[in-house]
Amino acid sequence: NETELASNKIQELQEHIYVIEQENYVIKKDRVILTKDRDALKKERDAFKIDRDDIKKDRDAIKKDRDAIKKDSDAFKEICRDQVECPDCLEVPTSGPVHVCPNGHLVCSTCKGASCPTCRTRMLSGKSLLAVTVIENIEHECRNEDCKELLPLGEYKLHLKLCPHRSVRCPAPQELCGKDLALSKVYDHILSECKGSSNKKKHVPNDEFPVKFNKRFRGNQSSRRFGLS
């Protein structure tokens, strides 16, 4: 009986060992699979990193090319602006006709006279269609002082009406001031130098521009000064 009991115990241990060995085999097999998957993921990650670096290089190269093209385009537009600039008033026309002398020099319709301002050749009836085409397709620089905006012709004409640096007349009575200045400088002008302002050298609660003008003149009627509200 003891021998049989020992034999059964050994058989149970052997079966238990076999089960453990099978489990170890499965674990090893799973570990091999996991290692392969991990290596595959690492390989894909490295490939993705290489692709990302290549994309970054391509993007930088495209940006560099785009900047170079923009620089060349801006330089070409500047040359075009210089070529169609009127040699008399030194402004780029915003509409045709653009007159041309027999030697090819351009002059705007406002400044056209009997002779070419560049070579003094007699001006005939020649007009440059190419110059008009250039005018319609280049950017125009705002003519107002302190404004350097460059805009296409369609936007340029609207900009001139809305430009914060456009020339306006001081709202003070003509006999007290009547100065023409940039709209952006009106506020400081009223507070510092306008002879018709009752706010001169005084603190004004509303320190943002633009401000509302009080239409009622402050003080007696003879002074006709005005103030900010």
Disulfide bonds with the S-S distance in Angstrom:
none
